[in-house]
């Protein structure tokens, strides 16, 4: 599974990094980014939770 963030629409709230720090991180400019090319199986549940809780719905997950 792959995760993607639409960086231009990110508001930098940090919720995704709080929920799933093994997949998402904040940049120096305070925007979230994905730093793993593939979401490891043990973090898939957390990645889905981060997607569902993103206040601006900019996280997408694909197989």
DADAUR-V360699 format. One line per field, one symbol per residue. phi: phi as a letter, one per 30 degrees, with the letter a starting at -180 (. if undefined). psi: psi as a letter, one per 20 degrees, with the letter a starting at -180 (. if undefined). burial: + if it has 16 or more other ideal C-beta (glycine too) atoms within 10 Angstrom, else -. Layout:
phi=???
psi=???
burial=???
This chain:
phi=.ccbbdedcdcididddddbddbcbcdddibdbccbdbddedcdddddddddcddchccbbbd
psi=qqqqpnhhipjkhjghhggmiihqrqrhjlqqqpjphpoqhijgghggggghipijljpqpq.
burial=--+-+----+---++++-++--++-+----++++----+---+--+++-++--+---++----
